Amino acid sequence: MSDLTFSQLVQSKPVRLEKSGKSICVARIGEEVFAIDDTCTHGQASLSDGDVTGFRIECWLHGAEFDLRTGEVLSLPATEAVKAYKVSVIADSVTIEI
């Protein structure tokens, strides 16, 4: 079952999705879709409220940056990665594996 559709996603505009009791940040970069945990590991803020530049998402609260492809931390003050999820896009259907 699809979590959302590709056409619902706007380039570089992250959205928050609730799935299996988790808050997930989903972002479209070009023709690819990425999904990571929505909560910043530094300040407990929603990453889907942050800004996307390339494959980076910046937490709006304290400026920590994460790689949308891997969840890895790219800048302080965060020191712990967020979980990245596998995403499948078939036709217009986007599915995130938890």
Helices and strands as residue ranges (DSSP letters): E 4-5, G 6-8, E 15-19, E 22-29, E 32-37, G 47-49, E 51-53, E 56-58, E 65-67, E 73-75, E 84-90, E 93-97
